[in-house]
Amino acid sequence: MATITKRDLVVKISNETGKTQQEVFDIIQHFVEQVTSSLANNDDVVLRNFGAFQVTKTKPKIGRNPNKPEAPVPIPARAVVKFKPGKELKERVAKVLPQLKD
């Protein structure tokens, strides 16, 4: 199982499109900045057939410190980003199951 970095995406897209790596990097960087900015404004980001990003709020809860289990640690409510995959992404990822290793 490989890890794909932003650099890997830039090189691959550059090779496939004929655009320079700098042009592709700038586009990807602008995309990331726009998604981040939209989520920071509590807007949903929906990319058809890929998925949707949305900001949700977690409830406050009480945690435990493993070193001092008798002392409760309050964990405040916070905003987190959730991702819901789209139909096409779900279908393509489902085909990976036979290849996954435990």
C-alpha positions in Angstrom: 0.0 0.0 0.0 1.6 3.3 -1.1 1.2 6.8 0.2 0.5 9.4 -2.4 1.8 12.9 -1.6 0.9 16.3 -3.1 4.2 16.1 -5.0 3.3 12.7 -6.5 0.0 14.1 -7.7 1.7 17.1 -9.2 4.1 15.0 -11.2 1.5 12.5 -12.3 -1.0 15.2 -13.5 1.8 17.2 -15.1 2.9 14.1 -17.1 -0.7 13.4 -18.1 -1.7 16.9 -19.1 1.4 18.4 -20.5 1.2 21.3 -18.0 4.3 22.3 -16.2 4.7 21.0 -12.6 4.6 24.6 -11.3 1.2 25.2 -13.1 -0.2 22.0 -11.6 1.2 22.7 -8.2 -0.4 26.2 -8.2 -3.8 24.7 -9.2 -3.7 22.1 -6.5 -2.5 24.6 -3.9 -5.4 27.0 -4.9 -7.8 24.1 -4.7 -6.6 23.1 -1.2 -6.8 26.7 0.0 -10.3 27.2 -1.4 -11.6 24.0 0.3 -9.9 25.0 3.5 -11.3 28.5 3.4 -14.8 27.2 2.6 -14.8 24.7 5.5 -13.4 27.4 7.8 -16.5 29.5 6.9 -18.7 26.5 7.8 -19.6 25.9 4.1 -20.0 22.3 2.8 -17.7 21.3 -0.1 -19.4 18.8 -2.5 -17.4 17.2 -5.4 -19.8 15.1 -7.4 -18.9 11.4 -7.7 -16.0 12.0 -5.3 -17.6 13.1 -2.0 -18.6 15.8 0.4 -16.7 17.6 3.1 -18.6 19.2 6.0 -17.9 20.7 9.3 -19.6 19.0 12.3 -19.5 19.6 16.0 -18.4 17.0 18.5 -20.1 16.8 21.9 -18.1 17.6 25.0 -17.1 14.5 26.9 -15.0 13.2 29.8 -11.8 11.5 29.0 -9.3 9.6 31.1 -5.6 10.1 31.5 -4.0 6.7 31.3 -1.3 7.8 33.8 -4.0 9.0 36.3 -7.2 7.1 35.6 -8.8 8.4 38.7 -8.7 12.0 37.4 -11.3 12.8 34.7 -10.2 15.1 31.9 -12.8 17.3 30.3 -12.7 17.3 26.5 -14.6 20.4 25.1 -16.9 20.4 22.1 -15.0 21.2 18.9 -15.5 21.5 15.2 -14.2 18.7 13.0 -14.3 18.0 9.3 -16.2 14.9 8.1 -15.9 13.3 4.7 -18.7 11.4 3.1 -17.6 9.5 0.0 -19.6 9.8 -3.2 -21.2 6.9 -5.1 -18.5 6.4 -7.7 -15.7 6.6 -5.0 -17.5 4.0 -2.8 -17.9 1.7 -5.8 -14.3 1.9 -6.9 -12.9 1.5 -3.3 -15.2 -1.5 -2.7 -13.3 -3.3 -5.5 -10.0 -3.0 -3.5 -11.2 -5.5 -0.7 -9.6 -8.6 -2.3 -6.3 -6.8 -2.5 -6.2 -5.6 1.1 -3.9 -7.4 3.5 -4.5 -7.6 7.3 
